[in-house]
Amino acid sequence: MNEGFLNLNKPAGLTSHDCVARVRRLLHLKRVGHGGTLDPAATGVLPIALGRATRLLQYMRQDKAYRATIRLGVRTTTDDLEGEIVATESATHLTLDDVLPRLKQFKGKIQQVPPIYSAIQVKGKRLYDLARAGEVVEVPVREVEVYNIEVLDWRPGEFPEIDVAIACGSGTYIRAIARDLGASVHVGGVLASLTRTQSGGFDLADSLTLDELEAQLNQETFQPIPPEIGLAHLPTVTLSAEEAHRWCLGQRLPWNNASADASTDILQVHCETGEFLGISKMIHSESGLLLAPQIVFASAKD
């Protein structure tokens, strides 16, 4: 049964929605969703949920990692090379030593203005729709977190380029970092290329291209990633067969928190047979802790 996750290596030129549509057609499956939009020009890890696993997307890891190339001396309407060039300025004077101190300002919790051409909603409309309609709106500032930025390469010239590895939290726009880095050295900057190397706990090295997916389907060797692998960051509780039956019926179960992970109240639930049952929330009651079903993935068995 095609239920679980797919670690897709998104090609350039397709939207995330295009990829979902392709997967839906290849698998002949109605319920398909993705875990985090990638711009059409970007490549790399696009977590895809299949079948009932679409309900689990909200519980996947939210941290992400990228390899990005930032070109300095150029400004565009979209903060990447897909947009219209609005200004260029020679940056031959810049050295890596000039840029390195500026990169440090993007590490940690930062205030970021998303690109005008982005999927963020303002007054019920997507920013990119408003931008295409020529409407001028104030883009809301958001707090995002960048865990690390590492310089991989520097290529000097009239429009120098810097390759960086970025690890960040959900909602971080790498295009905005490119734009703001360019502004900090007074020549402008754009995102020249972007590859997502990690997302949802999945790694680029283990991803499948659409062609590889199709080949595996033709050879009948494709196996979705089990839900518990995609949710491996969540603590696991194991229920007896009798407890599992009750839990799958939607009943709340008393739970001893002796081994509970205090950092989260969201848990993945398994039966003692090893079967993944779904997602539970640990809640406090007058009588103690309870396991409250949130997503019941398995059906109750008599």
N, C-alpha and C positions, 0 to 999 in steps of 0.2 A: 504494500500500500504506500502511495506517495504522500506520506505525512512526515513532517520534520522540517529540516532546514537545508538550504543549498547555499554554499559559499561561492557566489558568482564573481568572476573577474569581468567587470563591465568594460566593454570596449568604448573607445572614443566615438562620438557621433550619435550615440543613442541616449535618450533620456532614461531615467530610472523606470518610468512608466512603460517605455518601449520594451525594456528588459523583462518586466513583469508580464507584458503581453506575449512576448516570445516564449517565455517559460510556460505560460498558461497553455499556449498552443502545442508546444512540444510534449507536455505531460498530459494534455487533454484534461486539464484540471481547472475548475472554476475559481476555487479559493486560493489565490496566490497574492502575497504582499511583500513589500520590501522594508528593510529596517534602516532607513536613513538615506535621503536623496543625495545623489551625486550629479553635479552639473554635466550636461551633454559632452563637453570637451574632456572631462576628467575620466580616468580609468581606475580600475582596482576593485577592492572588496566591496561588494554590494550584498549584504545578507538578504536572502530570500526565504520566506516562510511558505510552506506548502500545506494545503488542507487545513485541518484544525489547528495546526501550529501558528496560523496567522493570529490567533488569539494570544499567543505567547510573546509576540514581538515587543510588547510594552515592558516585558521583564528582562529583556536582553541587556547585556552590558552597554553602557552609553559612551564609554571612552573610545577614542579613535586615534589613528596615527596616519601620517601622510609623508610622502616625498614630494616636495614642491620646488619649482624653479621660478624665481622672482626676477623680472627684468626691470632694471632701473632706467630712468630717463624717458619713460612713456606713461601717458595717462589715457585711459579709455572710458567710455560710458559705463562699461560693465565691470571694470577693474580686472578684466582678463583680456586675452587677445581675440575673444569673440566679438567684442564691442567695437564701436566706432572710435578711432583715435582722435582725441580732442587736443593733445599737446605732446610735443617731443622736445627734449632738451639734452644736449650732449652731456654725458656723465663720465667723460674720459678721466677727469680729475679724481674720481672716487677710487679709493683703495679698500681692501677688505678691512683694514684697521679703522677706516672711517665708519664702516657699516656695522662692525661687530658690537660696539657699545650700544648702538641703536636697537639691535635685536633684543637686548636684555629687557627693554621696556615691555616686551610682549609676553614675558614669562610670568606666570602666576595668575591671579584673578585680575582681569582687566575689563575696562569699559570699552565696548566695541560698537561702532555704528555699522550695521550690516550694509552690504551693497544695495544701491537703488534697485538693481535688477536682481531680486531675490524672491523667494516664495513666502516670505513673512507677510502676514495679513495686517493691514491697517484699515480700520473702518469697514471690515468685512471683505476687503479686496486684496489680492496679491500685489505686492509692490511692483513686480515686473509688469503686471497688467496696467497699473497706474502709470508707470514710466513709459510704456509703449503708447499710452493714450495722451502723453504729453503733460500729465498732471504733476504738479510740484507738491510733494508732501514731505513732512518732517519725519525722517526715519527714526524710530525710537532706539535709544541707546540700550544695549543689553550687557549684563555682566556675564562673561565667559571665563573659562579657565584653561590656560595653556600650561601643561605639566613640564614640557621640555622643548627646547629648540636647539638643534645641533647643525652646525655648518658642515656640509658635505663637500662643496666645491665652490670656487670663485673664478669667474672668467671676466677679466677686465676688457674694456673697449669703450666705444662710443655709447653703447647701451649695455653696460655690464650685467651679468647674470650671476645670481647666487643660488646654489642648490641647498635646501635645508630639509631636515627631518623634523617633523612636528608631532608631538603627542599632546592631545587636548581633549577637553570634555565636549559634551553634546552642544550643538548650536554655534560652534566656533566657525567663522568664515575665514578660510585661508586667503581668499581674494581680498578681504578687508585688511589682513595683515600685510599683504603685498602693497596695497594702496597706501597704508599708513607708514610702512617702512620707507616708501618712496617719498612721502611727504616730509618725513623726519630728516631726510638728507637733501630736501629742497629741489628734487628733480622729477618727482613723480615715480610711480612704480605700478606694475601690473603682474598678475599671475600668468606666467608663460606656459606652465604645464603642471598637472597635478595627478598623483597616483595615491589612492588610499591603500595603505599597506595593512591596516588592521581595523576591524569594526565588528562590534557585537561579539567579541571574543574569537573571531575568525581571522586567519592570517593569509596574506596574499600567496605565500608559498604553497598553500593547500587548496587554492581556489580552482574553479573550473571555468573555462571559457564557454560561450554558447555552443561553439563547434564541438568542444570536448563533451559537453552535456549531450548534444545530439548523437554523437558517436556512441557514448555509453548507453543511451536509450536504444539505439539500433542494435547494439550487441547484448542488450538486456542485462547490463552489469551495473546500471545506476542504482545507488542506494542513498536515500536522503540521510542527512546527519540526524541522529536521534535527538529528540527534544532535550533530553537531559544533558547532552554534550553542549548544546547551544546555551544552556542555563547553568553551566558548570560552576559559575561564580556564586550561585545561590546555595546556602546550606541545604542539606538533605535530611528529611525525616523518613523513617521506615515504619510502616504500619503492619500489624498482623493482618491476616486474611479477614478476620471479623471486623477489625477497625477499618480496613480499607473499604469493605462493603458499605459500612455506615457512612464513611466520609464521602464516598462516591454518590451516595443518596442525598448529599448536601447537609449532613448532620455535623455539628460542631463537636469536637472531641476534647476531653480533658487532656492536658499535656504537661509532662514534667520538663521543666526548662533546664535541667541539670547540665545538658550539653548544648544549650541554645547559643546561637551566635548573637551577641548583644548588638552588633552593628546593623542588623536588619531584622525586620519582622516578616519578611517575605521568604517563603521556603518552598523548595520543590519536594513533592511527596512521592514516595515509592511504596509498593507493596513488598512484603518480605520475599516474594518470588523474584523481585528485581524489576517488575513492571513499573513504568512511569505512570503515575496517576494524575498529576496536575500540579497546580500552584495553590498554596495555602497561606493565609495570613495568621500570625500569632497575635491574639488579642487578649487583653486583660479583662477578667470578670471578677465578681465578688468571691467566687469559689476558686479562683486561680486562673492559670493560662488555658486558653482554648485554641485549638486548630480550626480555623474557619475556612472552608473551601472558597477559593476565588475563581479558579479555572479548573473544572473537572474534565480532564482529557480522556480518561478511561471510563467505561460504562460499569455500573455496579453489577457484580456477579453474585448469583445465589449460592 
